[in-house]
Amino acid sequence: MSLPSTEQWRPIPGYEGRYEASDRGRIRSLPRPRVPRIRILRTPVDSAGYPTVHLWAGGGKSATHRIHQLVLLAFVGPPPAGTECIRHLDGDHTNGQLINLAYGTNSENVHDRVRHGTHHEAVKTHCPQNHPYDEDNTYRIPSRPNSRYCRTCFNARRDARRAAQRSAGRPVT
């Protein structure tokens, strides 16, 4: 049996001395004149389903931030060049623990969503004409390995195109 690890806290850049983020995805306020004790902040969920927190920077300025952004900023730093988003490695965007987060590209993020089964196209079992996406009826273009097409619909479009070419007296391609 392993001992429970201790939670690590780091200051949030831009809010040093006011707020800290933990490696477990929690945010706490530090003692100040108007806030006399350490307090773990509540994290309401925004319209996209991400936990957020409202932070005050002083001077009457405040902002709402997503938890996963603050955790990575505090522990890893600003995003490296070439990264566009924050990836949730387990597919659960409510899990803001450091171990679950990584900077990445949009392409990596989409690959993660396909792998987790949360991508809106990956969860479809049938094409719009209700043909099944199974191994025999799914066509993939080698240059686009993440895309898939219904073989029945693909063949029907090809046959219709060829018939139209024949009736117009053009060579069939």
C-alpha positions in Angstrom: 0.0 0.0 0.0 1.4 3.4 -1.0 1.2 6.5 1.1 -1.0 9.3 -0.2 1.1 11.9 -2.0 1.0 15.4 -0.7 -0.6 18.1 -2.7 1.8 20.6 -4.2 0.9 24.3 -4.5 2.4 26.9 -6.8 1.7 30.6 -7.2 -0.4 31.5 -10.3 1.6 33.9 -12.6 0.0 37.3 -12.5 -1.7 36.5 -9.2 1.4 35.9 -7.0 0.7 36.5 -3.3 -3.1 36.2 -3.9 -3.8 32.8 -5.4 -2.1 29.4 -5.8 -2.9 26.3 -8.0 -2.4 22.7 -6.9 -1.2 19.7 -8.9 -4.6 18.2 -8.1 -6.5 20.9 -9.9 -7.6 23.1 -7.0 -7.2 26.8 -6.6 -6.8 28.6 -3.2 -6.8 32.2 -2.1 -4.0 33.3 0.2 -4.4 35.4 3.3 -4.7 39.2 2.6 -6.2 42.1 4.6 -9.7 41.5 3.3 -9.3 37.7 3.1 -7.8 36.7 6.5 -7.5 32.9 5.9 -6.5 30.4 3.2 -9.6 29.3 1.3 -10.1 26.7 -1.4 -12.2 28.3 -4.1 -15.4 26.9 -5.6 -15.1 26.0 -9.3 -18.4 26.5 -11.2 -18.6 24.9 -14.7 -18.8 27.2 -17.7 -21.1 26.7 -20.7 -18.6 24.4 -22.4 -18.3 22.2 -19.3 -14.9 23.3 -18.0 -14.4 24.2 -14.3 -13.6 27.8 -13.8 -12.7 30.2 -11.1 -13.0 34.0 -10.7 -9.8 35.7 -9.6 -9.2 39.3 -8.5 -5.9 40.9 -9.5 -6.3 44.0 -7.3 -7.2 47.5 -8.3 -10.7 46.4 -9.0 -9.6 44.1 -11.9 -10.9 40.6 -12.1 -11.1 37.7 -14.6 -12.6 34.3 -14.9 -10.2 31.5 -15.8 -10.5 27.8 -16.6 -8.8 25.7 -14.0 -6.7 23.6 -16.4 -5.1 26.7 -17.8 -4.1 28.0 -14.4 -2.7 24.6 -13.3 -0.4 24.3 -16.4 0.6 28.0 -16.2 1.6 27.6 -12.5 3.5 24.3 -12.9 4.8 24.2 -16.5 4.8 27.9 -17.5 3.5 29.6 -20.6 2.7 27.4 -23.6 5.7 26.6 -25.8 5.8 27.9 -29.4 3.7 25.8 -31.8 1.2 24.7 -29.2 -2.4 25.9 -29.6 -4.4 24.3 -26.8 -4.3 22.3 -23.6 -4.9 18.5 -23.9 -6.8 16.5 -21.3 -5.0 13.2 -21.6 -7.8 11.1 -20.0 -10.5 12.7 -22.1 -12.3 14.2 -19.1 -12.2 18.0 -19.4 -13.4 18.3 -15.8 -10.2 16.6 -14.5 -7.8 19.5 -14.0 -5.0 17.5 -12.3 -1.5 18.3 -13.5 -0.9 14.6 -14.4 -3.8 14.8 -16.9 -2.8 18.0 -18.7 -0.3 18.8 -21.5 0.2 21.6 -24.0 -0.4 20.4 -27.5 -1.6 21.2 -31.0 -5.2 21.1 -32.3 -4.3 18.0 -34.3 -3.1 16.2 -31.1 -6.3 17.3 -29.3 -8.5 15.9 -32.1 -6.5 12.6 -32.1 -7.1 12.4 -28.3 -10.8 12.9 -28.8 -11.0 10.2 -31.4 -9.0 7.8 -29.1 -11.3 8.6 -26.1 -14.4 8.2 -28.2 -15.6 11.7 -27.5 -15.1 13.1 -31.1 -18.5 13.8 -32.6 -17.7 11.9 -35.8 -16.0 8.9 -34.1 -19.1 8.1 -32.1 -21.3 7.7 -35.2 -22.1 4.1 -36.0 -24.0 4.8 -39.3 -23.7 7.2 -42.2 -26.5 9.8 -42.9 -28.2 7.3 -45.2 -28.2 4.8 -42.3 -25.6 2.4 -43.7 -23.4 0.9 -40.9 -19.8 2.0 -40.4 -18.4 -1.4 -40.1 -15.1 -2.9 -41.4 -16.7 -4.0 -44.8 -18.6 -0.8 -45.4 -16.0 1.8 -44.4 -13.7 3.3 -46.9 -10.6 5.3 -45.8 -8.5 7.5 -48.0 -4.8 6.7 -47.3 -3.8 10.3 -47.3 -6.5 11.1 -44.7 -6.3 8.1 -42.2 -8.6 9.8 -39.7 -11.5 10.2 -42.1 -14.0 7.5 -43.0 -16.6 7.2 -45.7 -19.5 4.9 -46.3 -18.5 2.5 -49.1 -22.1 2.0 -50.2 -22.7 5.7 -50.6 -19.3 6.2 -52.2 -20.0 3.5 -54.8 -23.5 4.9 -55.5 -22.1 8.4 -56.1 -19.4 6.9 -58.4 -22.0 4.9 -60.4 -24.2 7.9 -60.7 -21.3 10.1 -62.0 -20.3 7.4 -64.5 -23.9 7.1 -65.8 -24.2 10.8 -66.2 -20.9 10.8 -68.2 -22.1 8.0 -70.5 -25.5 9.8 -71.2 -23.6 13.0 -72.0 -21.3 11.1 -74.4 -18.2 11.9 -72.4 -15.5 9.3 -71.6 -16.1 7.6 -68.3 -13.4 8.2 -65.6 
